Amino acid sequence: ARDTVQIWVRNDSLINVTELDLGITVFPNPAQNELNIAAEEGVDIQSVQITDVMGKEYEVKYLSKNVLDVSELASGTYVLTIETSKGILTKKVQVVRD
């Protein structure tokens, strides 16, 4: 399944790209304790931001390189904004608690 994301480009037009176009994969989704961000060779992850659907920003904690610790986030939908050398990917992720 491919998710469609929106990227704003400099001339203010909107284009849709998929995760595969940027060489980024985010898994598992839904997540419980950790969220992996896999980047293809040649794609550099420059920053990661986590917000809830209301726009509140959360501290990004790493378990290791490109593995985020989401164990302290409550159940819900979050928006991951990943800035890469090829563009910005915005992806909705679910965090679930037992």
Disulfide bonds with the S-S distance in Angstrom:
none
